[in-house]
Amino acid sequence: MRPRVSRALPRIDLWRGPLRRIPRFAQRLTPKSLYARSLIIIIAPMVLLQCVVTVVFMERHWQLVTQRLSTAVVRDIAAIVDLVETAPPDADPEQLVRIARERLDLTIALLPLEPLPAPAERPFFSILDGILSDELEDRIARPFWIDTVGNSKIVEIRILLSDRVLRVFAPRNSAYASNTHIFLVWMVATSLVLLVIAVLFLRNQIRPIQALAAAAEGFGRGQPMPQEFRPRGASEVRRASLAFIQMRDRIERQIEQRTQMLNGVSHDLRTVLTRFRLQLALLGESEDIDELQRDIDEMQRMLEGYLAFAKGEAGEDVGELDLEAMLNRFVGEGTLKGRKVSVDVAGDPRVTVRPDSFSRMVTNIVANAMRHGETVHITARHEGRWLSVVVEDDGPGIAPSEREEVFKPFVRLDTARNIDSGGTGLGLAIARDIARSHGGDILLGDSALGGLRALVRVPA
């Protein structure tokens, strides 16, 4: 026997093929806010349940009731057909018409023998037309013609007998479950009422989360907490609000303690440096004394830079700053230093930031650009909730591998860009610290002028 060789078909992973993009497409269409997503969670199951109930009702209950009603009407018509066929020739047809009208709620008429009208086009969606036709074929088995479209309250049926035509007018509600719309109306109306109630309750549950998010964002930007903010809502939201308030209190206490400690250190060190200056002043003038004086000045400047970096500007209140007026000052400073500085401001120049710290951040970046470049271009864009300030120069730039290093405190690169006889390596570190305290960041890249490009992006 030859061994059977099994050849496995290649496995087709649909999720790695064309269907791979479906989740991404659905993710782009999905709302981002919690309120909208919660509404979808409530509405989607309700709509799905209504669709299932409606389909089941239409396919089972409505069709079953209509079929039973049509069967009863066709039985009555079949009985009338038998009476007409078996009646003696001298029988009074008016008696049969009266019995059908009074006992069976049917209006009949015996017409002369003539061809039946041409069959009308069957409606696209008509349960009555299909069920009534099937019942007439099964129980009467004679040529017939029906009209369920003409008069909305009456169904006309014509049956071809041996020597005449029987015309029957039956009420539509006798053969058709016509009150189905009441069920649909009640279902939709009840769903809308429940949906309105759910939206009102959901909005009350979402408001505490939105207030917590606004308070956290404001605290990150240095804004005071709103007076009306308090823990409320569901227990989980209350716990998150209490945790945020406790975290804010701990951070504020830590900042206050650090500020007090640094003030003490600054006072003590300044006292020592002042004593050194007095002692050097009593020693007279000489080259050694001048060298020591320069060292003390250098220590003083380094001390001020270190304290400014460690202390920061966290205690400053948020206010409005005219961005265009602030940036235009650099044009005059660049002229005094022999630099070409240009400013381009787009959008509303008024921004809401901590004015002193923000000015210091931009000043550090622009000063760094003017120190190492001959041409500096400053662009500011205030669009919506975000403010972007771009500072470009034509200096030597910074290698991509070293752009994150320059933001570390006391880091000075060995390239020509950062060789500054009086630098402490804290300028960019202070600038990024201020940007992040505003809820933003600073990114470095290549400038179109050939040097460094510094992008400051903060919410404003």
VMD Tcl script that draws the C-alpha trace (Angstrom):
set ca {
  {0.00 0.00 0.00}
  {1.18 3.44 -0.85}
  {1.44 5.74 2.13}
  {-1.25 8.40 2.23}
  {0.18 11.86 2.04}
  {-1.86 14.47 3.84}
  {-1.65 17.90 2.33}
  {-2.90 20.48 4.76}
  {-4.54 23.48 3.24}
  {-2.88 26.80 4.02}
  {-4.44 28.45 7.04}
  {-6.16 31.67 6.20}
  {-6.17 34.16 9.06}
  {-8.93 36.61 8.26}
  {-7.94 38.96 11.07}
  {-4.52 39.37 9.44}
  {-6.00 39.92 6.01}
  {-8.66 42.32 4.78}
  {-10.61 42.11 8.07}
  {-7.61 43.45 9.96}
  {-8.74 47.01 9.30}
  {-12.27 46.53 10.68}
  {-11.36 47.06 14.37}
  {-9.35 50.17 13.49}
  {-12.24 51.53 11.43}
  {-14.67 50.85 14.28}
  {-12.27 52.45 16.72}
  {-12.17 55.63 14.65}
  {-15.97 55.77 14.62}
  {-16.30 55.08 18.34}
  {-16.90 58.23 20.43}
  {-14.08 59.23 22.73}
  {-16.06 60.74 25.61}
  {-17.34 58.61 28.49}
  {-20.82 60.13 28.21}
  {-21.24 59.17 24.54}
  {-19.85 55.68 25.11}
  {-22.20 55.15 28.06}
  {-25.14 56.21 25.90}
  {-24.12 53.67 23.28}
  {-23.89 50.97 25.97}
  {-27.48 51.79 26.98}
  {-29.00 52.39 23.54}
  {-27.36 49.55 21.58}
  {-28.78 46.65 23.68}
  {-32.19 48.34 23.81}
  {-32.34 48.78 20.03}
  {-31.04 45.25 19.46}
  {-33.65 43.81 21.85}
  {-36.43 45.75 20.13}
  {-35.31 44.52 16.72}
  {-35.25 40.90 17.90}
  {-38.65 41.21 19.60}
  {-40.13 42.89 16.55}
  {-38.80 40.25 14.16}
  {-39.99 37.42 16.39}
  {-43.37 39.09 16.80}
  {-43.75 39.71 13.10}
  {-42.65 36.22 12.13}
  {-44.56 34.29 14.78}
  {-47.40 36.10 16.50}
  {-48.51 38.49 13.76}
  {-48.28 35.89 11.01}
  {-50.00 33.24 13.12}
  {-52.91 35.49 14.05}
  {-53.33 36.67 10.45}
  {-53.30 33.08 9.21}
  {-56.01 32.01 11.66}
  {-58.20 34.98 10.79}
  {-57.77 34.35 7.07}
  {-58.61 30.69 7.57}
  {-61.84 31.60 9.30}
  {-62.85 34.01 6.52}
  {-62.03 31.47 3.80}
  {-64.10 28.82 5.60}
  {-67.08 31.14 5.58}
  {-66.56 31.85 1.89}
  {-66.24 28.11 1.20}
  {-69.56 27.55 2.98}
  {-71.20 30.23 0.85}
  {-69.76 28.64 -2.30}
  {-71.25 25.28 -1.30}
  {-74.64 26.88 -0.60}
  {-74.63 28.60 -4.00}
  {-73.63 25.42 -5.81}
  {-76.20 23.20 -4.05}
  {-79.11 25.68 -3.96}
  {-82.16 24.78 -6.14}
  {-82.63 26.83 -9.33}
  {-85.68 28.68 -7.95}
  {-83.97 29.64 -4.65}
  {-84.00 33.32 -3.70}
  {-80.38 34.64 -3.79}
  {-81.36 37.53 -1.52}
  {-81.73 35.10 1.39}
  {-78.14 33.98 0.91}
  {-76.97 37.61 0.71}
  {-78.84 38.41 3.94}
  {-77.42 35.39 5.81}
  {-73.85 36.26 4.71}
  {-74.29 39.89 5.78}
  {-76.00 39.25 9.12}
  {-74.33 36.03 10.24}
  {-70.91 36.11 8.62}
  {-70.28 39.87 8.25}
  {-69.66 39.38 4.52}
  {-71.13 41.32 1.62}
  {-71.67 39.03 -1.37}
  {-73.08 39.42 -4.86}
  {-73.72 36.91 -7.66}
  {-72.51 38.36 -10.95}
  {-72.99 37.04 -14.49}
  {-70.34 34.73 -15.79}
  {-67.40 36.72 -17.10}
  {-63.61 36.38 -17.09}
  {-61.83 37.36 -13.89}
  {-59.74 40.54 -13.93}
  {-56.05 40.24 -14.62}
  {-54.04 39.38 -11.51}
  {-52.69 42.51 -9.83}
  {-49.05 42.80 -8.90}
  {-48.48 41.37 -5.44}
  {-47.21 43.91 -2.92}
  {-43.60 43.60 -1.79}
  {-44.52 43.24 1.88}
  {-48.04 41.90 2.44}
  {-48.69 39.01 4.78}
  {-52.43 39.12 4.10}
  {-52.07 38.76 0.33}
  {-49.89 35.67 0.59}
  {-51.76 33.92 3.39}
  {-55.24 34.60 1.95}
  {-54.20 33.36 -1.50}
  {-52.81 30.13 -0.05}
  {-55.98 29.50 1.97}
  {-58.23 30.07 -1.06}
  {-56.17 27.64 -3.14}
  {-56.29 24.95 -0.43}
  {-59.94 25.16 0.67}
  {-61.87 26.30 -2.40}
  {-59.72 25.10 -5.29}
  {-61.41 27.32 -7.84}
  {-60.11 30.21 -9.94}
  {-60.16 33.37 -7.88}
  {-59.03 36.99 -7.87}
  {-58.32 39.08 -4.80}
  {-57.62 42.75 -4.18}
  {-56.02 43.61 -0.85}
  {-54.58 46.95 -1.94}
  {-57.51 49.02 -3.24}
  {-59.70 49.91 -0.27}
  {-57.69 49.80 2.93}
  {-60.67 48.62 5.06}
  {-62.19 46.05 2.68}
  {-60.79 43.00 0.89}
  {-62.45 42.06 -2.40}
  {-62.53 38.43 -3.51}
  {-63.99 37.08 -6.77}
  {-64.46 33.33 -7.28}
  {-65.28 31.79 -10.65}
  {-68.18 29.30 -10.28}
  {-69.67 27.03 -12.93}
  {-72.27 29.51 -14.20}
  {-71.60 32.78 -12.41}
  {-69.03 34.79 -10.43}
  {-69.24 35.17 -6.67}
  {-67.99 38.55 -5.42}
  {-67.25 38.85 -1.71}
  {-66.38 41.98 0.28}
  {-64.80 41.10 3.63}
  {-63.63 43.53 6.30}
  {-59.85 43.66 6.37}
  {-59.72 43.33 10.16}
  {-61.62 40.03 9.89}
  {-58.75 38.46 7.97}
  {-55.78 40.52 9.15}
  {-54.27 41.42 12.54}
  {-54.58 45.15 11.99}
  {-53.81 46.29 15.55}
  {-50.16 45.27 15.39}
  {-49.03 48.88 15.14}
  {-50.32 49.43 18.67}
  {-47.71 47.02 19.97}
  {-44.96 48.77 18.03}
  {-46.09 52.22 19.17}
  {-46.19 51.16 22.81}
  {-42.79 49.51 22.54}
  {-41.14 52.53 20.91}
  {-42.84 55.03 23.24}
  {-41.86 53.07 26.34}
  {-38.28 52.78 25.10}
  {-38.07 56.54 24.51}
  {-39.35 57.26 28.03}
  {-36.86 54.82 29.54}
  {-34.09 56.27 27.40}
  {-34.83 59.83 28.58}
  {-34.78 58.66 32.20}
  {-31.50 56.78 31.61}
  {-29.92 59.85 29.96}
  {-30.87 62.07 32.89}
  {-29.47 59.64 35.45}
  {-26.37 59.01 33.35}
  {-25.65 62.71 33.00}
  {-25.82 63.11 36.76}
  {-23.32 60.27 37.13}
  {-20.96 61.68 34.49}
  {-20.85 65.21 35.93}
  {-18.70 64.28 38.98}
  {-16.20 62.55 36.68}
  {-16.05 65.61 34.42}
  {-15.59 67.88 37.47}
  {-12.78 65.64 38.73}
  {-11.06 65.70 35.32}
  {-11.36 69.51 35.14}
  {-9.98 69.91 38.69}
  {-7.04 67.58 37.95}
  {-6.25 69.40 34.69}
  {-6.47 72.80 36.39}
  {-4.21 71.66 39.23}
  {-1.66 70.37 36.72}
  {-1.63 73.83 35.10}
  {-1.29 75.59 38.44}
  {-4.85 76.86 38.65}
  {-6.63 76.91 42.03}
  {-9.23 74.25 42.65}
  {-12.82 75.46 42.07}
  {-14.71 76.25 45.26}
  {-17.70 74.16 44.20}
  {-15.63 71.01 43.70}
  {-16.43 68.34 46.26}
  {-16.62 64.53 46.27}
  {-20.00 63.43 44.95}
  {-21.53 60.83 42.69}
  {-21.00 57.08 42.88}
  {-18.82 55.57 45.59}
  {-15.95 54.89 43.16}
  {-16.02 58.49 41.92}
  {-16.11 59.77 45.51}
  {-13.08 57.67 46.39}
  {-11.22 58.97 43.35}
  {-12.12 62.57 44.26}
  {-10.99 62.09 47.88}
  {-7.74 60.49 46.66}
  {-7.16 63.46 44.34}
  {-7.79 65.99 47.13}
  {-5.41 64.12 49.46}
  {-2.78 63.92 46.72}
  {-3.11 67.65 46.04}
  {-2.73 68.44 49.76}
  {0.38 66.27 50.01}
  {1.92 67.88 46.94}
  {1.19 71.38 48.22}
  {2.66 70.54 51.64}
  {5.76 69.09 49.98}
  {6.17 72.19 47.82}
  {5.74 74.43 50.84}
  {8.29 72.46 52.85}
  {10.77 72.49 49.98}
  {10.29 76.22 49.49}
  {10.92 76.89 53.18}
  {14.00 74.67 53.19}
  {15.41 76.31 50.07}
  {14.76 79.75 51.48}
  {16.75 78.77 54.56}
  {19.58 77.32 52.48}
  {19.60 80.37 50.23}
  {19.76 82.71 53.23}
  {22.61 80.82 54.86}
  {24.67 80.54 51.67}
  {24.13 84.16 50.77}
  {25.29 85.13 54.26}
  {28.52 83.19 53.77}
  {29.11 84.70 50.33}
  {28.46 88.19 51.69}
  {31.06 87.56 54.43}
  {33.54 86.48 51.76}
  {32.92 89.70 49.82}
  {33.46 91.83 52.92}
  {36.68 90.05 53.79}
  {37.98 90.42 50.24}
  {37.06 94.10 50.25}
  {39.19 94.59 53.42}
  {42.17 92.91 51.82}
  {42.60 95.62 49.20}
  {43.11 95.21 45.47}
  {45.37 92.73 43.73}
  {45.21 90.18 40.94}
  {44.58 87.36 43.41}
  {41.78 89.30 45.05}
  {40.15 89.98 41.67}
  {40.36 86.28 40.82}
  {38.71 85.36 44.11}
  {36.04 88.00 43.49}
  {35.24 86.45 40.12}
  {35.01 83.02 41.74}
  {32.55 84.38 44.31}
  {30.47 85.98 41.54}
  {30.47 82.65 39.73}
  {29.38 80.85 42.91}
  {26.64 83.46 43.41}
  {25.32 82.99 39.90}
  {25.46 79.20 40.09}
  {23.69 79.30 43.45}
  {20.91 81.48 42.03}
  {20.50 79.14 39.06}
  {20.39 76.04 41.24}
  {17.85 77.56 43.63}
  {15.72 78.74 40.72}
  {15.68 75.22 39.25}
  {14.94 73.53 42.57}
  {12.32 76.06 43.67}
  {10.53 76.50 40.38}
  {7.51 78.72 39.95}
  {4.82 76.40 41.33}
  {3.46 79.00 43.68}
  {2.72 81.55 40.95}
  {-0.92 82.21 40.14}
  {-2.31 81.75 36.64}
  {-2.93 84.92 34.68}
  {-3.21 86.32 31.20}
  {-0.06 86.99 29.14}
  {0.27 88.97 25.93}
  {2.39 86.61 23.87}
  {3.05 89.04 21.03}
  {4.35 91.78 23.34}
  {6.61 89.32 25.15}
  {8.13 87.92 21.95}
  {8.67 91.34 20.38}
  {11.08 92.21 23.21}
  {13.47 89.59 21.86}
  {13.74 91.52 18.60}
  {15.27 94.49 20.42}
  {17.53 92.25 22.51}
  {18.74 90.50 19.38}
  {19.57 93.84 17.76}
  {21.70 94.84 20.78}
  {23.55 91.51 20.58}
  {24.03 91.64 16.82}
  {21.49 88.88 16.11}
  {18.67 88.86 13.58}
  {15.46 87.87 15.39}
  {12.05 87.63 13.64}
  {8.68 86.92 15.27}
  {5.50 85.52 13.72}
  {2.37 85.23 15.91}
  {-0.86 83.66 14.60}
  {-4.14 83.43 16.46}
  {-5.13 85.17 19.68}
  {-1.93 86.50 21.34}
  {-3.53 86.39 24.79}
  {-2.85 83.15 26.63}
  {-3.68 81.93 30.12}
  {-0.49 80.70 31.80}
  {1.73 81.49 34.77}
  {3.21 84.67 33.25}
  {6.57 84.88 35.01}
  {7.47 81.21 34.67}
  {6.28 81.06 31.05}
  {8.31 84.15 30.17}
  {11.34 82.65 31.83}
  {10.93 79.39 29.90}
  {10.76 81.15 26.51}
  {13.60 83.49 27.51}
  {15.87 80.54 28.30}
  {15.15 78.92 24.93}
  {15.53 82.13 22.92}
  {18.69 83.11 24.82}
  {20.15 79.70 24.07}
  {19.31 80.16 20.36}
  {20.83 83.68 20.23}
  {23.94 82.48 22.01}
  {24.70 79.89 19.32}
  {23.08 81.29 16.17}
  {23.15 84.47 14.12}
  {19.54 84.22 12.90}
  {16.61 83.28 15.14}
  {13.01 82.85 14.02}
  {10.18 82.57 16.58}
  {6.75 81.29 15.56}
  {3.73 81.17 17.89}
  {0.42 79.49 17.10}
  {-2.55 79.69 19.44}
  {-5.14 77.22 18.15}
  {-8.01 76.13 20.37}
  {-6.76 74.79 23.67}
  {-3.12 74.46 22.62}
  {-0.30 76.95 22.26}
  {2.76 76.12 20.16}
  {5.94 78.21 20.25}
  {8.72 77.24 17.82}
  {12.23 78.72 18.16}
  {14.63 78.03 15.27}
  {18.22 79.13 14.78}
  {21.07 78.63 12.31}
  {23.65 77.48 14.86}
  {25.57 74.19 14.98}
  {22.58 72.29 16.37}
  {22.56 69.23 18.61}
  {22.98 65.63 17.54}
  {19.74 63.57 17.78}
  {21.34 61.16 20.27}
  {22.13 64.03 22.65}
  {18.87 66.00 22.49}
  {17.40 64.36 25.56}
  {20.64 64.68 27.51}
  {20.61 68.48 27.38}
  {17.40 68.55 29.43}
  {19.11 66.89 32.37}
  {20.30 69.26 35.13}
  {23.97 70.33 35.02}
  {24.57 68.58 31.68}
  {26.82 70.59 29.34}
  {27.74 69.10 26.01}
  {31.35 69.18 24.89}
  {30.37 70.59 21.49}
  {30.67 74.20 20.53}
  {26.98 74.76 21.06}
  {27.03 74.49 24.86}
  {30.45 75.84 25.64}
  {29.52 78.88 27.67}
  {31.93 80.28 30.20}
  {29.13 81.21 32.54}
  {26.64 78.39 31.90}
  {25.43 76.04 34.59}
  {23.59 73.53 32.40}
  {20.22 74.40 33.91}
  {18.59 76.58 31.24}
  {16.86 73.87 29.22}
  {16.18 71.80 32.34}
  {14.33 74.74 33.90}
  {12.48 75.37 30.62}
  {11.24 71.77 30.33}
  {10.29 71.72 34.02}
  {8.15 74.84 33.48}
  {6.59 73.43 30.30}
  {5.63 70.18 32.02}
  {4.25 72.07 35.02}
  {1.88 73.72 32.51}
  {0.82 70.31 31.20}
  {2.97 70.42 28.06}
  {6.51 69.59 26.93}
  {9.50 70.75 24.87}
  {10.79 68.80 21.88}
  {14.00 69.38 19.94}
  {14.50 68.77 16.24}
  {16.22 69.98 13.10}
  {15.57 73.55 12.03}
  {14.88 74.70 8.50}
  {17.57 77.34 9.11}
  {20.17 74.60 9.59}
  {20.42 74.66 13.37}
  {18.20 73.58 16.24}
  {14.41 73.68 16.40}
  {12.77 73.86 19.84}
  {9.01 73.23 19.97}
  {7.11 74.29 23.09}
  {3.55 72.93 23.23}
  {1.38 73.67 26.25}
  {-2.38 73.89 26.84}
  {-3.46 77.53 27.11}
}
mol new
graphics top color blue
foreach p $ca { graphics top sphere $p radius 0.5 }
foreach p [lrange $ca 0 end-1] q [lrange $ca 1 end] { graphics top cylinder $p $q radius 0.2 }
display resetview
